[in-house]
Amino acid sequence: MSRAPFDDGGSWGTFRPRGWGGFWLKVSRAFPGGWPWNRFALLARRLARLRLNSPVDIRTWGFKLRLKTRGSVSEARILFLPRYWDRAERRVLEKWLAPGSVFVDVGSNVGGYAFWAASLTGESGRVLAFEPDPALARQLRYNVGANGAEDYIQVVEAAVGASPGTGELLPGVRNSGENRLAEGRSGAGFPVRVIALAAAVEEAGLDRIDCLKVDVEGREADVLKPFFAVASPRLWPRILVIELPEGTEDLARWIVARGYRLVLRTKLNGVFRLERPRALPGGVGRSRAPASASLR
């Protein structure tokens, strides 16, 4: 896909869905979540995809978004089936997010969580979205600009890792949601900037984090452990949403040992709530974060 739709593709509305594609898109988004409605919604999505070109301009969660019809599993769900996308996680989070809340999204992709959270936190809140893929970051910035939301949604084009520097991003073959940082240099990806979360939060001027979501395809510990090692307990997120597929029980136990309680476990994610911060050896909660590259 060319860069044009997110650079010089005209104002939002240029790619408004029309005809049969637009009709079936509207049908797929109209069904309530749950069985048996999901079967009808999936059929409508299939029919819509046959008729729609990419991208599509659509209103979602009160925002004007320009989304692609292919290339990302989560993006397709947000476009065609927004009620189904991470439904259980959002049901829990919406109890705790309110106007003025601070939401940090590490591994934002096209910004599904970022925009959904912003619909709850409002202009008085703050959303900080990290995305290293230049194409996805460009799409994020376009959608933020289309809504005039620059004052409360900030896009940082960088990966978050164990230490600042340069890393290699390996692109997902068919799903941009599977982009991930390589361990070392493989030559199969492209270079991206890497920053440490504690330094990035400090530079952004955040005095608290109400909710932190981390989805970095298996490198979640590289984001969390250095942060908890140096961040003041006042910056520890009240809520954590972490990609936590099977086989990551060690990370779940590590989080619980810091004073969090697991309140939801889905097939892919874990949601934790901070009960009482516990600074353990190797994570003492000092007040200063290490220096890092600029967020800009």
N, C-alpha and C positions, 0 to 999 in steps of 0.2 A: 504493500500500500504506500502511496506517495505521502510526502510530508505535508502537501498542500492543505488538506482539510483542517489541520491544526496550526497552520502558519498563516496562510493567506486565502483560506477557503471561504471568506466572507463571514458576515455576522451569523449568530445563532439563528436557526430557522431555515437556512439555505438548504439543509438536508432533512427537512421535515418529511416524515413518511407519508406517502400518498398511495392511492389506488388500493388494490387487493393486499399488497404488502402492509400498508398502513392499517387496513382493516383487521388482518389477522394478528398484527402486533398488538392492536388495542384489545382484541379478544384474549390473547395469551396473558396480558397483564390484568385482565378483569376478574379472572377466577380467584376465589378465595383459596388460601393454602390448605393443604391436607388432602387425604384420599377421600373420594375418588376424583376430586377436581384436578389434581395434578396430571392425570392422564389426558384430560381434555386440554389443559394448558400446554402440555408438551406437544400435542398434535397441532395446536394452533401455532406454536413456535416453529414447528417444521414447515408449515405452510407459509408462514411469514418469511422465513429465510429463503424460500424459493423465489420470492417476489422482490425482496429488498436488496438494494445495493448498500454498500458501506461507505461512509458512516451514516448514523441516524441521529437527528436532533430530537430529543425527547425530554419531557419534564419528569423528574423523579425526586421524591422527597422535598418538593418545593423548589428544586434547582433546575436550571436549564443545562442539560448535559448533552454533549456530543459523544456518542459511543459507537464502537465498531461491532459488526454483527458476528465476526469470527476472529480467532486468534487468542482468545482468553476465555477460559471457562467461567470465571467469576464475572467478567464483563458481560458475557451472554446472559447469565442469570439476572444480572442487574437490569439489562435491557428488556428481556422478554418475560422474566419471572421474578420481579423484585420482591414479591411477598414470600418467596421460597428461600431467597438467598440468606444463608446463615441465620435462619429464622429463630432458632432456639437461643443463640448467642445474643441476638438483638433484643429478644424479649427480656432477658436478664439485664442487659445494659441500660435499657430505657428506664428502669427503675431508679438508676443512680445518676444518669446524665440529665442536666437541667440547664436553663439559661445561665451563662457565666462559667460553665465547667470548662476544664482544660483537657483536651484529648490529643494524645501523641500517637501517630500511626507510622510504625516502622515496617517498611515493605508495603507501601501504599498501593502499588500497581496502578489501576485507573482511578483510585480514590473512593472505592465503594464505602469503606468505613469512614473515611474522612468526610465525605459529603453527608452520609447518613448521620454521623455524630453532629455535624454542624447544623443539621436541621433541628437538633434538640438543644444544642448549646447556644445557638443564635449569634447575633452580632456582638453580644457582650461576652461571648466565650472566646476560646482560642483553639485552633486546630493546627498542629504541626505535622506535616506529611513528608516522609522521607522516601524517595524513589530514585534508584541509581540509573535505571534504563532511560537514556535520553529521549526516546520516542514516547515512553509512557509519561515521563516528567513533562514533556511538551504538551501532551494531551491534558494532563492535570492542570497545567498553567492556563491552557486555553479555557477550560471549563471554569476555573476560578475567575478568570477575567470576564467571561461571558456573564457571570453573576455579580460582578463588581464586588467580589468577596475578598479582595486582597488584604483588607485590614484585619480579617479574622481567620483566614485560611492561608497558611504559609507553606509553599512547596520548596523542599530542599532536595536538589538533585545530587544525591550521594547515597552510598550504602552505609549502613551502620554496622560496625564490627568491633573486634577486640581492641584494636589500636588504629590511630589515624595513619593515612598513607594512601597508597594506590593498590587496588585489587583488580582481579579479572572477573568479569561477569559472564557466566555461561548462560546463553539464552535457551529457554525452553523450545523444543522443536515445534510443537503445535500449540503450546499454551504459555503465554507470557507470565502466567502465575507460577510457573516452574523455573523462572529465572533464578539463578543462585550464584553466590560467590564461590569461585574455585579455591581449593586449598593449594596455595602456591601458584605456579604459572603453568598452564597447560597449552596455551596457544590456540585454544578452541573458542575463546571468547574475545572480549574487548575490554580495555582498561576503564575503570571507574574510580571516582574518588571515594575514599572510605573515611568515616569520622566516628569518634566515640560518642556514645549517647550522652554521657554526663557532661562533656564539654559542649555538645550541641545544645543541650537544654539550658546550660548556663549562658551560652551566647545568645540564645533566644530570649533570655530574660524571664524565664518561667520561675515562679516562686512556689509552684506546686504542680502535680500531675494528678488529675482526677481519674484518668483512665489511660493505660498504655496498652496498645495492641502491637504484637510482634509476630510477623509471618515472613520468615526469611529462609524457608526451605531447608531446615535442619541446622541452621547456624544461630538458633535462638539463644543458646548459652553464651555465644560470643557477644551478644548484645547485652544480656542481663547481668552476667557475673561481673564484668568490669564496672558496670554502672552501680551495682549495689556495693561494690568494694570501696567506692570513693564518694558516692552521693550522700548528702545529708539526709537523715531519716525524714525530714520535712518534705523531701522531694520524692520519697517512695510512693509509687502510685497507689491510690486507694483500690483500684481495680486493675487486674492484669488479664488480657486476652492473648493467649499464646497458642501458636500452632503446636499441637501436642498429639501427634499420631501414635499408634502403638509402637512400643519400643523406646519411649522417652520417659519412662517412669522415674529414672534418676533425676531428670530435670524437675519433674513435678515434686519429688521429695525435697529437692534443694529449695524450691520456691516455698513450700510449706514450712521448712525449717527457718525461713526468714519472717515468719509470723502471718503467712497467708493461709486461707482456707479455700479448698477447692469447692466451688458452689455449682459448677456445671462441667460435665465432660461429654463432648460429642465425639463423633467419629474422627474429627480432625483437630478440634480445639479444646483447650481448657480455660475456664474462667475462674479466677481467684479473687478473693476479697481480703484486704489487709485487716487482720484482727488486732495484732499487736506487734510492732516492729521488733525484731530481734537481731542485733548486730552480733554476728558470730565471727570467730577467727577467720581471716581472709575476706571479711566484708564488714569493716568496722564503722562505715558511715561517716567518713571524714567530711569536712565541710567544703573542700575545694576540689574541683575537677581538673584533670590534666589539660594542658593546652591542646588545641586542635585547629585545623584549618577553618577558615571563615565559612559561615553558613551561606554566604552569598555566592 
